Amino acid sequence: METNDQGKNEKTFNNFGKKIDDFMVELNEAGERLQKEFHLKYEELKVSAEKMRNDAENKERWREVEASLKKAGDELSNAFKAAFKKKEDPK
């Protein structure tokens, strides 16, 4: 009877060990998948951050262009006013 019980227990522990081994394999595979997914998302975030940085720089550059164009427009307006201003008659 003891040998029979001992054989049963060995078989149970053997099956349990196989299940733990299978679980560890699945766990390692899941870890690898998650790591790949993490790296992919990280690269996507880096690209997005670079795009946002470029957009911000472009916006600042366009603000400078807009300010320069406004200043040039004001100067051109003043030049036209000066060129076409009626001369006042000194009386």
MODELLER restraints for C-alpha pairs under 7 A, 6 or more apart:
rsr = mdl.restraints
at = mdl.atoms
